[in-house]
């Protein structure tokens, strides 16, 4: 099994994916253990002094004015975890919780939090044992960190609350720790606070969304190429020299992908046949411009994620010169903004895909295809309601594109009076990514059927490979009406698992 070694300088996106999705094991580097011990020495020294230090010998948030006596400090750290583990609603997905815990461990190992090495090792042990704390949908405002979600994780480290075992069964966390020989942690000064103060949940969801969208944008280029073929469109608009004069990188990449997918097609370039036209509709002609803008948004979001992955997010932090200083680095605005940007790009990509699907089904605009791609129109309804489903998904995506980060709801007696709502932005982006996958699956389903109905003209080798692969995956081709939901579900899985991209890249080589 792959092992991820956590040092002091952050982790990579591939590390997050390996731990969150693939169950990679975690080891702490010697450098990280030394940094943890050194920072802890600074915290212990401050704890021994009579002067109050925020997070070490004071209360938290709006209660930070109270100096806490030494005999109450362990109770203080336990209490902050218990009181902040106040999430509600459905359980958050296992991969999200694993990313959340791993990224908090990443910051702990930076040596900027003052947490003892034993606590960091326990975090790694819990992840390695496949124990996943129960974290709920609601409870984070994306400021002062993802407080409630991280508190539920810290509660498991203490042997309290509920967690899911490696067998998928939810049980008391204390029982699971005992079964795996893991001793619950007894938190000391600052440690409870340090386990809660981070943008880790929203960052983890951003990293996973970026990985998923990288594949889905390639999938969208493929489905757009299939639709262009099915509509007897022209590939001249994809010429590199046209995109060179408007040099947005994403636009050029999408156009290059579509051109590669369409190479060798007999279906393109029929503008002057029986139904002459000068230009294709925007949804066909402007596909690279729309998908390309989304790709460039992905590139910006990836840059933000890389910076956050290299960050140590806590309050207060232990600085290299030994100072322990309060700060506002836990504010989720940088991550929240790009999560919202991506939701907007996803909604627009889905919207243009739905417009192409609608065009394929309309006999007045499909250039010779049967109404709704039906076998016997009137007796058969064809894909009429598949497009309804796609339209419903796109409508939902437009609602999900409303930015969460434009909202703020004050909390903690107005001490935390401007929050990022980054966790909410991340949660809606996950739904948006799921729905985009379904939208592209419907376009694939319609476009592949339409291409097959163009008898006498051969599709490009790459699009033919896609059609062959999706048929082997159990998605049936043209014919009389049948129970459609299973076909759409199979197409969804085909796209979601990256098999559409793999089938095409086997012909074209790697897409951009």
Secondary structure by P-SEA (a helix, b strand, c coil): cbbbbbccccccaaaaaaaaccbbbbbbcaaaaaaaaaaaaaaaaaaacccccccccccccccccccccccaaaaaaaaaaaaacccccccccaaaaaaaaaaaaaaaacccccccaaaaaaaaaaaaaccccccccccccccccaaaaaaaaaaaaacccbbbccccccccaaaaaaaacbbbbbcccaaaaaacccaaaaaaaaaaaaaaaaaaaaaaaaaaaaaaaaaccccccccaaaaaaaccaaaaaaaaaaaaaacccccccccccccccccccccccaaaaaaaaaaaaaaaaaaaaaaaaacccccccccccccccccccccaaaaaaaaaaaaaaaaaaaaaaaaaaaaaacccccccccccccccccccccaaaaaaaaaaaaaaaaaaacccccbbbbccccccccccaaaaaaaaaaaaaaaaaaaaaaaaaaaaaaaaacccccccaaaaaaaaaaaaacccccccccccaaaaaaaaaaaaaaaaaaaaaacccccc
